[in-house]
Amino acid sequence: MSGVANSVISAPMGRLIEKYGVKKVMVLGLSLAAIVALIYGCSFNWLVLIPAMILAPISFRMIFPIADIIFVDTNRPEGRGQAMGFSRTIWAIPSILAPMTAAVIVTTFGGINPQGIRPLYLIQIFVITSIILFIALTLKNPCAQSVTQKHEPRMKNASLIQDFKELFRGEMWLREWAIAISVWQIAMSISAPFVPLWMVEVKGADPYILGAMSTLGMVAAAILQFPMGKMADKIGRRKVYFLLRPFSYLGTFLLILAPNPWFLIPVGVLGAIGLVEGIGGVSFIPFITMYWEVVPAEKRGRWFGFTGIFNFLTVPAYVLGGFLWQIGLMELVLVLPVLIEVVAVIPIIMKVPDTLGLSKQ
């Protein structure tokens, strides 16, 4: 349901970015995130969580990708990787303390169960509300001019189809990138919901092991984000992506083969498909930088909206993951995304040209 909702709102979201600017869309996304946290914090059974699970990916798409648009639009091509890496380093520093703090809170309030986890969402509401106020009062609209009609005259009442036709006009490799990002999302959707279940239910991880994994993963990411971003600006986005991504595959196999919960801690450092931290997670910087650079600034809102339409492909991926998990093929749920990436995504990335030096803006 969340995949369908995400797909439906993606195209108009691209228009919202171009019409109202990034600031208003980010505030709206953060407001939805606060509502999600409120629903989780106050829920009394799992049915109540369905609206939150639908809204969560929508709010995510209205926050993090739009922040990346700002970094890409306000930096020159030779500095974008460094800017993206530096922003994530700054983000990682306070985040390093969060996992173990959460572990203490969960343990204090009863362990890994609704009562133990509920306080985290109440804290999250307070934090998100503070961020909304900060952005509303301080953030200017750095992309407001670049994502409107600065370089390209457009009809006021142009349809979405016309918008997408203009998106592809004069551009190369968009079809390949649309396929790559769609297949990547499918692969992630198969395993991501089940990685925490695997660690807790199958491997026996407790709150402190989960906290240690996240903390060390954040530390590894914080150390590597900026130098890897700088390297991507020097030798190319693809090379750095190919250098880092195998760590996610190695971490995934260690996640599966770990003989006891303590062996999960190195997985936090390596990263794994379904986890955003660790060395493998740093590969997202060159990947997403290439994704944004493949189109000029004035088309990035439409590009974001167009590729988001293919989120409906995650629906069968979620169903497949749930079916395989239910019939006991849990290891396959974790391995299948690795196979999909290696067979389908990596060859496409090898085929498309590196965007470093080719970026139009």
Number of C-alpha atoms within 10 A of each C-alpha: 15 20 23 16 16 25 22 17 15 25 23 16 22 25 19 17 25 23 14 14 22 26 23 17 21 24 21 16 24 21 18 21 25 23 19 23 23 18 19 25 21 14 15 11 9 8 9 13 17 14 15 21 16 17 20 20 19 22 23 17 20 24 20 12 15 23 16 19 21 18 21 24 21 17 15 13 20 16 17 26 33 25 23 26 26 20 17 19 21 13 13 22 15 10 17 21 15 15 21 20 15 19 22 15 18 22 16 12 15 12 16 15 11 16 13 18 21 20 17 17 18 17 13 17 19 12 12 18 15 12 15 17 11 12 15 14 9 9 11 12 14 16 22 19 14 21 27 22 15 12 13 10 8 13 9 6 8 9 10 16 11 12 20 16 10 15 20 15 8 7 12 13 14 17 11 15 19 17 16 20 20 20 21 19 18 23 28 22 26 29 29 20 14 18 21 16 14 19 19 16 11 13 20 14 21 17 19 17 22 22 23 21 26 27 25 21 27 31 22 24 29 26 16 19 28 23 15 26 26 23 17 26 21 16 12 21 26 20 14 23 22 16 12 20 22 19 23 28 22 17 24 24 18 18 26 19 13 17 11 11 17 17 17 24 21 18 28 31 26 28 33 29 29 21 22 20 27 29 29 29 26 29 26 19 26 30 20 18 23 24 19 22 23 25 24 18 25 22 25 26 29 26 25 22 24 23 20 23 20 22 23 19 17 25 17 14 19 21 13 16 23 18 14 15 19 10 8 10 13 21 16 16 23 27 18 15 25 25 13 16 21 13 11 16 21 16 12 18 18 12 10 16 16 19 20 23 13 11 17 12 17
